[in-house]
Every structure is written in C-alpha cells, then in structure tokens.
C-alpha cells in the first residue's frame, strides 16, 4: 500500500536487482572509504581459490534500476504495481558505524531519486539491538561484514548463503540448496584448479540471484615504531594488536 512492504518483498528478483543498480559504488568508495578499498568481485577474497577478477559486478545505473522496479511482479490492491504505489522500508545500521550509515543513506537517496514514492528510512540501533533484530530476522535491509575463521573460500561462501547471514535473510530453501550443492562439490574437490572452476558456478549464481550486494574489501594501514623488527602481518588476527607481540623477534 506504499506504507510498508510485504514479507516476501525481496523474494522478487527484480526488486533485488533494482537495489543493486541503485547503489552508487563509486561514491561509497570515495566519500565513505576515502579510496582505501578494492571492489569485491566475489564473496571470497582476492588470492583465494575461486576468486575471479573477471566476474561481472553490478554498477550504479539509475535507468536499469527503474527498469527493474517496473518489472517487479508484486502488486497491491486492484493490481497496482510497486512503481505506481511505492513502498516504505527501513534500513538499519549499528549506531556509531558511520560507514554503514553512509551505505544506508546512499541507498536512501538513490532509490528516492528514481521514484519519490520509494522511501528508505535509515535507522540507527545500538549494537545489541541491531544484532538481536538481525538474529530475529526483523530487518528488511542491513549491512554486515565477515572476519574469517580460517583462510579458505569455504569460510566465506557458507556464511553468506546458507549459514549466518543466509539464515538471517531467510533466503529461500531452494536457493540455499543450490548454493549448498555447488560449494559442497567445491570443498570436497582436491585439486585447486578444479575447485576454482566449481566456484565459478557459485559466483555466477550469486551474481544472478543477488541475495546481497557485494561492496568492497577495505585496505588497512598499520604503523609501528622504527625499532620494531621481525614483525609479520597475519590477516586472520584481525588487527588485535596484543596478539602481534608474539610474532616479533627479541629485537
């Protein structure tokens, strides 16, 4: 009715694609990340098995955004379309996280620019409430990140499709089954080159179905005194400085 969305709103592939085309990726890079990031092509990180630099990504395209919204099959009373009726949806972020706030505001502005009947309300929640609402599957739109438990592609593809976030998004059982079948073959394949080929199927499916918008892998800087020697960077420690003391030599 224009004052909300049905529970299956994002079950419409055209709605998902419309949001993907309505996000200004370059503005996010320059304004929010100060250029300190690299566009992610896949869920797995560069250098991991299955990462494909040739994988296509969505770009900001208001015309295609409009086209996808108009292609939506969701109808309201009397057969009114999403484009004619509009909608109101809340996008939440955890308060204090200005990067996530910026992501929400970019979507808010660009979606409204396509059709002023489209309203994305940006709401900040304390971290505990934000996490609780995620787990309760109460957030129609939200931003997340992942810190790997182990350096392997499997630890990236599972959380975003059938694990942590896939479940919080209530991805359809059919789509989850498709992802599970592909990564199941990949993780049990011995040769890296064969595994990489299987992950190409996974990457294509994620791109085609758009269960989420893949944004950027942020760069990191670390400053140490000149007298520190023997330091090496272990990405899986995630910036926890106390852990690095054990990685230094007596010097």
Residue frames as qw, qx, qy, qz and C-alpha x, y, z in Angstrom:
[[0.000, 0.882, 0.472, 0.000, 0.00, 0.00, 0.00],
 [0.336, 0.748, -0.088, 0.565, 3.02, 2.28, -0.16],
 [0.405, -0.783, 0.250, -0.400, 3.33, 2.42, 3.63],
 [0.644, -0.453, 0.615, -0.040, 5.39, -0.73, 4.01],
 [0.391, 0.404, -0.749, -0.350, 6.39, -3.89, 2.18],
 [0.939, -0.133, -0.122, -0.293, 5.07, -7.46, 2.11],
 [0.719, -0.531, 0.445, 0.059, 7.14, -10.11, 3.86],
 [0.804, 0.119, 0.466, 0.351, 8.29, -11.55, 0.54],
 [0.248, 0.933, -0.033, -0.260, 9.25, -8.18, -0.97],
 [0.018, -0.729, 0.639, 0.245, 12.88, -9.14, -1.52],
 [0.673, 0.050, 0.736, 0.050, 11.82, -12.52, -2.80],
 [0.606, 0.765, 0.205, -0.067, 11.25, -10.73, -6.11],
 [0.742, -0.021, 0.237, 0.627, 14.45, -10.93, -8.19],
 [0.293, 0.695, 0.250, 0.608, 13.62, -7.63, -9.89],
 [0.389, -0.910, -0.041, -0.139, 13.47, -5.81, -6.55],
 [0.771, -0.463, 0.200, 0.389, 16.86, -7.20, -5.58],
 [0.618, 0.271, 0.312, 0.669, 18.40, -6.22, -8.91],
 [0.038, 0.885, 0.224, 0.407, 16.84, -2.75, -8.68],
 [0.530, -0.839, 0.090, 0.083, 18.57, -2.14, -5.35],
 [0.777, -0.174, 0.298, 0.527, 21.85, -3.44, -6.81],
 [0.441, 0.504, 0.326, 0.667, 21.65, -0.94, -9.66],
 [0.162, -0.909, -0.205, -0.325, 20.58, 1.89, -7.33],
 [0.664, -0.664, 0.032, 0.342, 23.70, 1.81, -5.16],
 [0.374, 0.889, -0.231, 0.130, 26.42, 4.30, -6.10],
 [0.927, -0.180, -0.074, 0.320, 29.51, 2.17, -5.57],
 [0.549, 0.417, -0.090, 0.719, 32.00, 4.85, -6.62],
 [0.238, -0.742, 0.062, -0.624, 30.55, 7.48, -4.27],
 [0.856, -0.512, -0.025, -0.071, 30.76, 4.98, -1.44],
 [0.850, 0.073, -0.085, 0.515, 34.42, 4.30, -2.28],
 [0.357, 0.489, -0.076, 0.792, 35.46, 7.94, -2.47],
 [0.308, -0.653, 0.037, -0.691, 33.29, 9.51, 0.24],
 [0.823, -0.506, 0.033, -0.256, 32.95, 6.78, 2.86],
 [0.942, -0.165, 0.079, 0.281, 36.15, 4.77, 2.36],
 [0.112, -0.890, 0.290, 0.333, 38.38, 7.63, 1.17],
 [0.618, 0.626, -0.444, -0.173, 39.52, 5.46, -1.73],
 [0.130, -0.502, 0.833, -0.192, 41.09, 2.95, 0.69],
 [0.719, 0.077, 0.629, -0.286, 39.41, -0.17, -0.67],
 [0.068, 0.218, -0.805, -0.548, 39.16, -2.53, -3.63],
 [0.718, 0.067, -0.083, -0.688, 35.86, -3.52, -5.24],
 [0.479, -0.147, 0.857, -0.125, 34.99, -7.09, -4.32],
 [0.440, 0.213, -0.620, -0.614, 34.14, -9.30, -7.28],
 [0.677, -0.171, -0.699, -0.154, 33.16, -12.38, -5.27],
 [0.695, -0.685, -0.050, -0.211, 32.45, -13.40, -1.69],
 [0.871, -0.247, 0.013, 0.425, 35.89, -15.00, -1.35],
 [0.179, -0.887, 0.167, 0.391, 38.87, -12.67, -1.13],
 [0.562, 0.741, -0.365, -0.048, 41.47, -11.99, -3.84],
 [0.083, 0.558, -0.811, 0.155, 44.06, -14.76, -3.79],
 [0.583, -0.071, 0.721, -0.368, 41.62, -17.38, -2.56],
 [0.161, 0.085, 0.917, 0.356, 40.54, -20.37, -4.62],
 [0.149, 0.646, 0.747, 0.051, 37.55, -19.36, -6.69],
 [0.000, 0.764, 0.088, -0.639, 38.17, -15.64, -6.69],
 [0.551, 0.409, 0.545, 0.481, 37.65, -14.48, -10.26],
 [0.134, -0.451, 0.009, 0.882, 38.70, -10.99, -11.28],
 [0.084, -0.065, -0.630, -0.770, 36.68, -11.42, -14.49],
 [0.047, -0.525, -0.835, 0.156, 33.44, -11.92, -12.56],
 [0.023, -0.557, -0.295, -0.776, 30.94, -9.18, -13.53],
 [0.174, -0.349, -0.614, 0.686, 29.62, -6.87, -10.83],
 [0.071, 0.835, 0.538, 0.095, 26.68, -4.50, -10.58],
 [0.314, 0.058, -0.011, 0.947, 27.31, -0.83, -11.25],
 [0.135, 0.540, 0.421, -0.716, 25.27, 2.24, -10.41],
 [0.015, 0.135, 0.660, 0.739, 22.74, 2.64, -13.22],
 [0.327, 0.242, 0.433, -0.804, 19.53, 4.58, -12.42],
 [0.574, 0.240, -0.388, -0.680, 17.96, 3.63, -15.76],
 [0.507, 0.042, -0.858, -0.073, 18.38, -0.09, -15.09],
 [0.012, 0.103, 0.742, -0.662, 17.22, 0.46, -11.51],
 [0.489, 0.237, 0.117, -0.831, 14.00, 1.98, -12.81],
 [0.587, 0.206, -0.636, -0.456, 13.63, -0.80, -15.37],
 [0.336, -0.004, -0.919, 0.204, 13.91, -3.49, -12.70],
 [0.202, 0.181, 0.584, -0.765, 11.45, -1.80, -10.35],
 [0.574, 0.270, -0.122, -0.763, 8.94, -1.58, -13.18],
 [0.551, 0.182, -0.773, -0.258, 9.49, -5.27, -13.97],
 [0.148, -0.118, 0.833, -0.520, 8.51, -6.34, -10.44],
 [0.378, -0.280, -0.785, -0.403, 5.57, -8.73, -10.30],
 [0.145, -0.338, -0.708, 0.602, 4.47, -7.56, -6.84],
 [0.163, -0.469, -0.417, -0.761, 1.03, -5.98, -6.95],
 [0.095, 0.070, 0.601, -0.791, -1.21, -4.32, -4.41],
 [0.373, 0.491, 0.659, -0.430, -4.93, -3.75, -4.19],
 [0.551, 0.742, 0.165, -0.345, -6.57, -3.63, -7.61],
 [0.856, 0.320, 0.191, 0.358, -3.37, -4.84, -9.28],
 [0.049, 0.983, -0.172, 0.034, -1.42, -1.66, -8.57],
 [0.826, 0.299, -0.278, 0.388, 2.30, -2.09, -9.26],
 [0.634, -0.461, -0.172, 0.596, 5.26, -1.27, -7.00],
 [0.345, 0.157, 0.201, 0.903, 6.20, 1.53, -9.37],
 [0.198, -0.597, -0.386, -0.674, 2.75, 3.14, -9.11],
 [0.632, -0.686, -0.343, -0.108, 2.15, 2.56, -5.40],
 [0.095, 0.730, -0.490, 0.467, 5.62, 2.96, -3.96],
 [0.819, -0.291, -0.471, 0.148, 6.92, 1.45, -0.73],
 [0.228, -0.823, 0.356, -0.380, 8.44, 2.30, 2.63],
 [0.922, -0.054, -0.332, 0.192, 11.24, 0.16, 4.05],
 [0.423, -0.870, 0.252, -0.030, 13.63, 0.52, 6.97],
 [0.774, 0.367, -0.381, 0.348, 17.39, 0.02, 6.65],
 [0.627, -0.778, 0.044, -0.004, 19.17, -0.34, 9.97],
 [0.593, 0.491, -0.451, 0.451, 22.79, 0.13, 10.98],
 [0.669, -0.491, -0.404, 0.386, 24.58, -0.04, 14.31],
 [0.071, -0.993, -0.045, -0.085, 24.98, 3.43, 15.79],
 [0.439, -0.752, 0.395, 0.294, 28.48, 4.82, 15.64],
 [0.616, 0.012, 0.638, 0.462, 29.30, 2.92, 12.46],
 [0.232, 0.689, -0.044, -0.686, 29.43, 5.82, 10.02],
 [0.028, 0.256, -0.803, -0.537, 30.42, 3.60, 7.10],
 [0.066, 0.355, 0.931, 0.057, 27.27, 1.50, 7.43],
 [0.147, 0.701, 0.402, -0.570, 25.24, 4.66, 7.95],
 [0.121, 0.544, -0.400, -0.728, 26.63, 6.04, 4.69],
 [0.035, 0.045, 0.934, 0.354, 25.71, 2.83, 2.84],
 [0.104, 0.582, 0.778, -0.212, 22.12, 3.21, 4.02],
 [0.107, 0.736, 0.129, -0.656, 21.99, 6.91, 3.13],
 [0.019, 0.326, -0.655, -0.682, 23.32, 6.26, -0.38],
 [0.015, 0.304, 0.926, 0.224, 20.54, 3.75, -0.98],
 [0.055, 0.674, 0.563, -0.474, 18.02, 6.10, 0.60],
 [0.088, 0.644, -0.140, -0.747, 18.97, 8.95, -1.72],
 [0.052, 0.251, -0.752, -0.607, 19.33, 6.97, -4.94],
 [0.063, 0.375, 0.923, 0.054, 16.16, 4.92, -4.57],
 [0.111, 0.732, 0.445, -0.504, 14.14, 8.07, -3.89],
 [0.035, 0.536, -0.360, -0.763, 15.75, 9.76, -6.91],
 [0.017, 0.058, 0.890, 0.451, 14.35, 7.03, -9.16],
 [0.345, -0.549, -0.616, -0.447, 10.83, 7.38, -7.76],
 [0.093, -0.394, 0.400, -0.822, 9.84, 9.74, -4.96],
 [0.805, -0.315, -0.105, -0.492, 7.26, 7.18, -3.82],
 [0.858, 0.015, -0.450, 0.248, 10.14, 4.91, -2.76],
 [0.299, -0.825, 0.272, -0.395, 11.14, 5.61, 0.85],
 [0.772, 0.019, -0.529, 0.352, 14.12, 4.01, 2.60],
 [0.434, -0.854, 0.069, -0.277, 14.12, 5.03, 6.25],
 [0.564, 0.381, -0.579, 0.449, 17.59, 4.96, 7.82],
 [0.672, -0.676, -0.026, -0.302, 17.56, 3.87, 11.45],
 [0.298, 0.508, -0.703, 0.398, 20.48, 3.59, 13.85],
 [0.844, -0.450, -0.197, -0.214, 20.28, 0.93, 16.57],
 [0.382, -0.699, 0.594, -0.117, 22.61, 0.19, 19.48],
 [0.271, 0.404, -0.855, -0.180, 24.81, -2.79, 18.63],
 [0.223, 0.025, 0.925, -0.306, 22.97, -5.21, 20.93],
 [0.552, 0.478, 0.404, -0.551, 19.59, -4.25, 19.48],
 [0.465, 0.601, -0.453, -0.467, 20.96, -4.34, 15.91],
 [0.129, 0.287, -0.948, -0.052, 22.34, -7.85, 16.41],
 [0.346, 0.194, 0.810, -0.432, 19.19, -9.05, 18.15],
 [0.578, 0.550, 0.131, -0.588, 16.98, -7.73, 15.34],
 [0.361, 0.501, -0.706, -0.347, 19.22, -9.44, 12.76],
 [0.013, -0.124, 0.985, -0.121, 19.01, -12.78, 14.53],
 [0.398, 0.372, 0.676, -0.496, 15.24, -12.43, 14.89],
 [0.290, 0.279, 0.710, 0.578, 15.01, -11.79, 11.11],
 [0.045, 0.805, 0.497, -0.319, 13.29, -8.46, 11.70],
 [0.083, -0.673, 0.224, 0.700, 15.46, -6.27, 9.46],
 [0.740, 0.609, 0.273, -0.078, 14.43, -5.96, 5.80],
 [0.594, 0.695, -0.180, 0.363, 17.73, -4.25, 4.92],
 [0.564, -0.791, 0.209, 0.113, 21.01, -4.24, 6.83],
 [0.486, 0.725, -0.475, 0.115, 24.77, -4.16, 6.28],
 [0.881, -0.431, 0.189, 0.046, 27.15, -6.84, 7.50],
 [0.314, 0.725, -0.613, 0.006, 30.78, -7.84, 7.29],
 [0.985, -0.147, -0.086, -0.017, 32.72, -11.02, 7.98],
 [0.098, -0.745, 0.657, -0.065, 36.02, -11.90, 9.65],
 [0.795, 0.198, -0.548, -0.170, 37.23, -15.29, 8.54],
 [0.809, -0.499, 0.277, -0.144, 37.71, -18.13, 10.99],
 [0.705, -0.222, 0.547, 0.393, 40.17, -19.81, 8.64],
 [0.136, 0.595, -0.400, -0.684, 41.81, -18.82, 5.39],
 [0.245, 0.120, 0.909, 0.315, 39.67, -20.72, 2.94],
 [0.251, -0.122, -0.418, -0.864, 36.96, -19.84, 0.43],
 [0.416, -0.400, -0.808, -0.118, 34.53, -22.17, 2.18],
 [0.301, -0.453, -0.545, 0.638, 34.57, -19.89, 5.21],
 [0.094, 0.244, -0.066, -0.963, 33.21, -17.06, 3.04],
 [0.351, -0.095, -0.642, -0.675, 30.66, -18.73, 0.80],
 [0.348, -0.366, -0.858, 0.092, 28.84, -20.58, 3.59],
 [0.103, -0.409, -0.512, 0.748, 28.04, -17.68, 5.97],
 [0.197, 0.301, -0.119, -0.926, 26.59, -15.50, 3.22],
 [0.464, 0.045, -0.625, -0.626, 24.36, -18.15, 1.67],
 [0.709, -0.279, -0.611, -0.212, 23.35, -20.99, 3.99],
 [0.539, -0.177, -0.592, 0.572, 24.93, -20.06, 7.32],
 [0.201, -0.389, -0.419, 0.795, 24.90, -16.96, 9.49],
 [0.176, 0.339, -0.048, -0.923, 23.63, -14.30, 7.09],
 [0.286, -0.072, -0.776, -0.557, 21.80, -16.57, 4.66],
 [0.278, -0.443, -0.839, 0.147, 19.59, -17.69, 7.54],
 [0.078, -0.492, -0.369, 0.784, 19.10, -14.18, 8.92],
 [0.216, 0.239, -0.349, -0.880, 17.96, -13.10, 5.46],
 [0.673, 0.255, 0.592, -0.364, 15.57, -16.05, 5.22],
 [0.241, 0.407, -0.666, -0.577, 16.93, -17.00, 1.80],
 [0.855, 0.081, -0.090, -0.504, 14.59, -19.46, 0.14],
 [0.773, -0.275, 0.572, 0.000, 15.25, -23.16, 0.82],
 [0.828, 0.502, 0.219, 0.116, 15.50, -23.70, -2.94],
 [0.339, 0.869, -0.277, 0.230, 18.23, -21.09, -3.37],
 [0.442, -0.677, 0.568, -0.154, 20.10, -22.29, -0.30],
 [0.896, 0.011, 0.443, 0.023, 20.01, -25.83, -1.70],
 [0.696, 0.692, -0.009, 0.191, 21.56, -24.61, -4.96],
 [0.024, 0.854, -0.456, 0.252, 24.39, -22.87, -3.12],
 [0.680, -0.460, 0.548, -0.157, 24.93, -25.87, -0.85],
 [0.929, 0.259, 0.257, 0.066, 25.17, -28.28, -3.76],
 [0.555, 0.766, -0.184, 0.268, 27.81, -26.17, -5.51],
 [0.085, -0.774, 0.538, -0.323, 30.04, -25.39, -2.55],
 [0.857, -0.274, 0.408, -0.157, 29.65, -28.99, -1.38],
 [0.894, 0.390, 0.068, 0.209, 31.29, -30.18, -4.58],
 [0.313, 0.831, -0.291, 0.357, 33.95, -27.47, -4.31],
 [0.395, -0.714, 0.490, -0.306, 35.06, -28.17, -0.74],
 [0.868, -0.171, 0.465, -0.032, 35.41, -31.91, -1.42],
 [0.773, 0.614, -0.047, 0.151, 37.47, -31.40, -4.57],
 [0.781, -0.399, 0.080, 0.473, 41.19, -31.97, -4.11],
 [0.541, 0.193, 0.250, 0.780, 42.78, -30.07, -7.00],
 [0.060, -0.549, -0.226, 0.802, 42.68, -26.27, -6.52],
 [0.105, 0.176, -0.482, -0.852, 42.18, -25.62, -10.23],
 [0.237, -0.345, -0.852, -0.315, 39.17, -27.96, -10.34],
 [0.204, -0.588, -0.624, 0.473, 37.77, -26.38, -7.20],
 [0.032, -0.385, 0.059, 0.920, 38.16, -22.93, -8.74],
 [0.176, -0.097, -0.689, -0.696, 36.09, -23.99, -11.75],
 [0.266, -0.518, -0.812, 0.019, 33.28, -25.16, -9.48],
 [0.180, -0.562, -0.375, 0.715, 33.33, -21.86, -7.60],
 [0.029, 0.052, -0.393, -0.918, 32.74, -20.08, -10.90],
 [0.295, -0.451, -0.764, -0.356, 29.28, -21.68, -10.83],
 [0.354, -0.596, -0.563, 0.450, 28.80, -20.36, -7.31],
 [0.174, -0.340, 0.014, 0.924, 29.89, -16.83, -8.26],
 [0.137, -0.166, -0.589, -0.779, 27.56, -16.77, -11.25],
 [0.346, -0.552, -0.752, -0.100, 24.62, -17.94, -9.16],
 [0.309, -0.562, -0.397, 0.656, 25.28, -15.29, -6.51],
 [0.053, -0.196, 0.241, 0.949, 25.51, -12.61, -9.17],
 [0.219, -0.274, -0.709, -0.612, 22.37, -13.78, -10.97],
 [0.423, -0.581, -0.695, -0.026, 20.25, -14.13, -7.82],
 [0.072, 0.550, -0.174, 0.814, 21.61, -11.09, -5.94],
 [0.600, -0.566, -0.558, 0.090, 20.92, -12.23, -2.37],
 [0.410, -0.790, -0.099, 0.445, 23.12, -9.34, -1.26],
 [0.410, 0.894, -0.119, 0.136, 25.23, -6.50, -2.63],
 [0.829, -0.182, -0.022, 0.529, 28.94, -7.27, -2.57],
 [0.022, 0.999, 0.008, -0.050, 30.74, -3.99, -1.89],
 [0.366, 0.788, -0.433, 0.241, 34.43, -3.54, -1.09],
 [0.851, -0.238, -0.265, 0.385, 37.40, -5.16, 0.57],
 [0.127, -0.986, 0.077, -0.081, 38.86, -2.37, 2.67],
 [0.605, 0.457, -0.437, 0.483, 42.56, -1.69, 2.85],
 [0.661, -0.726, -0.159, 0.101, 44.30, -1.45, 6.20],
 [0.361, 0.706, -0.376, 0.480, 47.25, 0.53, 7.48],
 [0.798, -0.545, -0.192, 0.172, 49.39, -0.31, 10.46],
 [0.221, 0.829, -0.318, 0.403, 52.04, 1.98, 11.94],
 [0.873, -0.387, -0.170, 0.245, 54.87, 0.69, 14.11],
 [0.266, -0.891, 0.293, 0.221, 57.95, 2.34, 15.66],
 [0.542, 0.688, -0.477, -0.067, 61.13, 2.07, 13.60],
 [0.136, -0.528, 0.811, -0.210, 62.83, -0.08, 16.23],
 [0.813, 0.034, 0.477, -0.333, 60.32, -2.92, 15.79],
 [0.293, 0.460, -0.756, -0.363, 61.85, -5.74, 13.75],
 [0.007, -0.035, 0.999, -0.027, 60.67, -9.21, 12.88],
 [0.484, 0.321, 0.451, -0.677, 57.02, -8.22, 12.63],
 [0.026, -0.065, -0.814, -0.576, 54.86, -10.02, 10.12],
 [0.505, 0.027, 0.057, -0.861, 51.23, -9.50, 9.23],
 [0.041, 0.163, 0.986, 0.005, 48.77, -12.31, 9.94],
 [0.298, -0.221, -0.337, -0.865, 45.46, -11.34, 8.36],
 [0.553, -0.402, -0.703, -0.197, 43.39, -13.75, 10.42],
 [0.378, -0.286, -0.566, 0.674, 44.28, -11.93, 13.66],
 [0.023, -0.784, -0.527, -0.329, 42.08, -9.06, 12.50],
 [0.088, 0.722, -0.086, 0.681, 44.05, -6.16, 13.92],
 [0.721, -0.680, -0.121, -0.063, 44.13, -7.39, 17.50],
 [0.251, 0.812, -0.444, 0.284, 47.43, -5.75, 18.42],
 [0.593, -0.574, 0.513, -0.236, 48.02, -7.75, 21.59],
 [0.962, 0.095, 0.257, 0.014, 48.41, -10.90, 19.52],
 [0.640, 0.722, -0.185, 0.188, 51.24, -9.45, 17.44],
 [0.283, -0.808, 0.500, -0.135, 53.73, -9.25, 20.29],
 [0.809, -0.204, 0.550, 0.028, 54.28, -12.98, 19.95],
 [0.790, 0.543, 0.216, 0.184, 55.12, -12.56, 16.27],
 [0.167, 0.933, -0.286, 0.139, 58.07, -10.28, 16.95],
 [0.783, 0.182, -0.434, 0.407, 61.68, -11.31, 17.47],
 [0.587, -0.553, -0.309, 0.504, 63.69, -10.41, 20.56],
 [0.328, 0.079, 0.126, 0.933, 64.88, -7.35, 18.63]]
